[in-house]
Amino acid sequence: MKKLLALAMAAVLALGVCGCSSVPANQVFSKDDLPGKVIGVQTGTTGDIVNAAEYEEQGATVMRYNKGMDAVQALAQGKVDAVIIDEEPAKSYVAANEGLTILDDKFDPESYAFCIKKGNTELTEAINGALADMKEDGTLQSIIDNWIGENAGESPYVSPEGVDRSKGTLTMATNATFPPYESTQGDKIVGIDPDIAQAICDRLGYSLEITDMEFDSIIPAVDSGKADFGAAGMTVTEERLQNVDFSDTYATSKQVIIVREK
């Protein structure tokens, strides 16, 4: 019996040494390979409701996760064949997970904006005015450059001294699992969207409160008045415009495909 156990243990060790595992080899090398495969997405995102939905009609199985990072972990574990997600978060996830890569194939460009309760033209126009000023004086680009690119970390946004916040508080709904647009740092939510929102509130005379929630809860929260506006790398789509209004665009992105390297 001891000899059999020793042989079994040797076989297990040999399996680890040779690098064999139960994770299947990558079979997705372009968008053309997605039909019939298992695709991971974050629930309610453009990768889910637009891009993956197209391949679902062509025989793909779509696995939906509350967090993008959960979809990426499923990919690393061999539970899905590919993940469709926004480009910048994809870069962050791949950098943090050895053995994954982003395909050259990309989907159509998308526009990010703040979602606002339908009919709240006063807040929409105020946010648009602040965004226009920030584009003109370089604040918007400086915030983005602080989180993306070779100069990341060199231009952190800091609220000016003596800001008038007499108008009260604006609440932003977000999903803080979407770096570099929003993520958690200790007990604080940080990223491009929080910084832009803070800069907007500084200009408009408000304090900012950020509420973290599931991505597909953001629009209902804004629609119900639980939040004044939402931001989470949110793409403007015709479907979403039926439920909320959007500010002017503050950034652009595109969906990409993450796969295992081997």
VENZIFEN-V426713 format. One record per backbone hydrogen bond with DSSP energy under -0.5 kcal/mol. CO is the residue of the C=O (numbers start at 0). NH is the residue of the N-H. E is the energy in kcal/mol with one decimal. If there is no record, write none. Layout:
CO_NH_E, CO_NH_E
This chain:
0_4_-2.4, 1_5_-2.4, 2_6_-2.2, 3_7_-2.3, 4_8_-2.6, 5_9_-2.3, 6_10_-1.9, 7_11_-2.0, 8_12_-2.5, 9_13_-2.4, 10_14_-1.8, 11_15_-1.8, 12_16_-2.4, 13_17_-2.2, 14_19_-1.3, 15_18_-0.9, 26_28_-0.6, 29_32_-1.6, 30_33_-1.6, 33_36_-2.4, 36_38_-0.6, 36_60_-2.7, 37_80_-2.8, 37_81_-1.3, 38_62_-3.2, 39_83_-1.9, 40_42_-0.5, 40_64_-2.4, 41_44_-1.9, 44_47_-0.7, 44_48_-2.7, 45_49_-2.0, 45_50_-1.9, 46_51_-2.5, 47_52_-1.1, 49_53_-1.0, 50_53_-0.5, 50_54_-1.1, 51_55_-2.1, 52_56_-1.4, 54_57_-0.7, 54_59_-2.6, 55_58_-1.4, 59_61_-0.5, 60_38_-3.1, 60_62_-0.6, 61_63_-0.6, 62_40_-2.1, 64_42_-3.0, 65_214_-0.5, 66_69_-0.5, 66_70_-1.3, 67_71_-2.0, 68_72_-2.3, 69_73_-1.9, 70_74_-1.7, 71_75_-2.2, 72_76_-1.8, 73_78_-2.7, 73_79_-0.9, 74_77_-1.4, 81_39_-3.3, 82_84_-0.6, 82_257_-3.0, 84_255_-3.1, 85_89_-2.1, 86_90_-2.0, 87_91_-1.8, 88_92_-2.7, 89_93_-2.6, 90_94_-2.1, 91_95_-1.2, 92_96_-0.6, 93_96_-0.8, 96_99_-1.1, 98_260_-3.0, 100_258_-2.6, 104_256_-0.6, 107_254_-0.5, 109_252_-1.9, 110_235_-2.1, 111_249_-2.1, 111_250_-0.9, 113_246_-2.4, 114_229_-2.3, 115_244_-2.9, 116_119_-2.2, 118_120_-2.1, 119_123_-2.1, 120_124_-2.8, 121_125_-1.8, 122_126_-2.7, 123_127_-2.4, 124_128_-2.2, 125_129_-2.1, 126_130_-2.7, 127_131_-2.3, 128_132_-2.0, 129_133_-2.3, 130_134_-2.3, 131_135_-2.1, 132_136_-2.4, 133_137_-0.6, 133_138_-0.6, 133_139_-1.7, 137_141_-2.2, 138_142_-2.2, 139_143_-2.1, 140_144_-2.9, 141_145_-1.3, 142_146_-0.6, 143_146_-1.4, 143_147_-1.9, 145_152_-2.2, 148_151_-1.5, 150_153_-1.8, 159_162_-0.8, 162_164_-0.6, 164_167_-1.4, 167_206_-3.0, 169_171_-0.5, 169_208_-2.5, 170_172_-0.5, 170_227_-1.8, 170_228_-1.7, 171_210_-3.0, 172_230_-2.4, 173_212_-2.4, 174_176_-2.1, 175_183_-0.5, 177_180_-1.6, 177_181_-1.2, 179_191_-2.1, 180_192_-1.8, 180_193_-0.7, 181_177_-2.6, 182_189_-3.0, 184_187_-1.5, 187_184_-3.3, 187_189_-0.6, 189_182_-2.3, 190_194_-2.0, 191_195_-2.6, 192_196_-2.8, 193_197_-2.4, 194_198_-2.4, 195_199_-2.3, 196_200_-2.5, 197_201_-2.5, 198_202_-1.6, 199_203_-2.0, 200_204_-1.6, 200_205_-2.4, 204_166_-2.2, 206_169_-2.7, 208_171_-3.1, 210_173_-2.5, 213_216_-1.9, 214_217_-1.5, 216_220_-2.0, 217_221_-2.2, 218_222_-2.9, 219_223_-2.2, 220_224_-0.6, 220_225_-1.6, 220_226_-1.5, 221_224_-0.7, 227_116_-0.7, 228_172_-2.5, 229_114_-2.1, 233_112_-1.9, 234_236_-0.5, 236_240_-2.0, 237_241_-0.6, 238_241_-1.0, 239_242_-1.8, 239_243_-2.1, 242_117_-0.6, 244_115_-2.8, 250_111_-3.1, 252_109_-3.2, 253_86_-2.1, 254_106_-2.3, 255_84_-1.9, 255_257_-0.5, 256_102_-2.6, 257_82_-2.1, 258_100_-2.6
